Amino acid sequence: MLVIKVELWPGGYEGMKRTLAKAHIGNVSNLADVSDYIVTVSEGANPITGTPAWSARGRVDGHKRQQSVWALVAKAAAWAAAEAEKQT
């Protein structure tokens, strides 16, 4: 399983960091060359945009595992961004 955490470090200062969002990406196809994944994401409330905290669960299907891990992260992030738009 991949775990992704998005943190904000105000002014680059780690001591003030806070987590904005998280994602868990789990393979559900026995590590096949072309795999399917369950994606679970959550994001905290955003006072700047006025959006509440939310979470969602979805899928990324048909991912070729010989690609860079960033290709899978990009697909999961694109799905999560579309889900985030539904929250506004």
N, C-alpha and C positions, 0 to 999 in steps of 0.2 A: 504494500500500500504506500502510495505517496501522500505526504502530508505537506500542505503549503500554508504558510502563515504570512499574512500581510501586516507589517508593523509600520507605524509612523514613529520616527525618531525626531522630535522637534529640534531644529537647529543641528541635527546630527548627533544629539546627545542621547546616548543609550539609556541613561538613568531616567529619562522622561518618556521612554517608549510606551506605546500602547498598541494593542492588537486591534486592527480594523476589521479583518476578515480571515476566515479559515476555509480550507478545502481538503477533503479526503478523497482520493482517487484509488479505487480498488479493482483489480483485474478479476473478472468473473468468467473467464474462458480458459482456465488452466494454462495460462501463459502461452497460448497459441501464437503463431507468427502474426496472424491478424486477430486482434483481441478486442473484447468488449469490456467496458468499465462502468462501474457505478460511481457516481460523483455526488458527494454530499457537501454542501456549502453553507456557510453562515456569515452574516455581516452584522455588525453592531449598528445601533441607531446613529444617524448622521445629523447633527444639529445644523450643519451648514445647508444641507439640501432639504432638511425637514422629513427625511424618510425614517421609518421605524426600523428596529432590528428585525431581521428576517432570516429564514433558512429554507433550503429546498434540496430535493434529491432528484437526480436525473441520470442520464446515460451518455456515454460516448461509445459509439459502436464502430467496428471496422477499422480500428487503428492498427497500422503496421508497426510492430514493435521494434523493427530494425532502425526506425527513425530516432532522432535525438529525443531525449526526455522532454525537451522544450516544445516539441510538436504536440505531445499529449497535453502538456500544461496549457498550451495555447488553445487547444480544442475545449478543454474544460473551462478555461477562463472565458472564452467566447460564449459558451453555454451559460455560465454564471452571469455574465454581463447582460445577456438577454433576459435572464430571470430577474436581475436587479431592476431592469427597466419596467417590469410588471409591478414593482413595488411603489412606483411614483404615482 
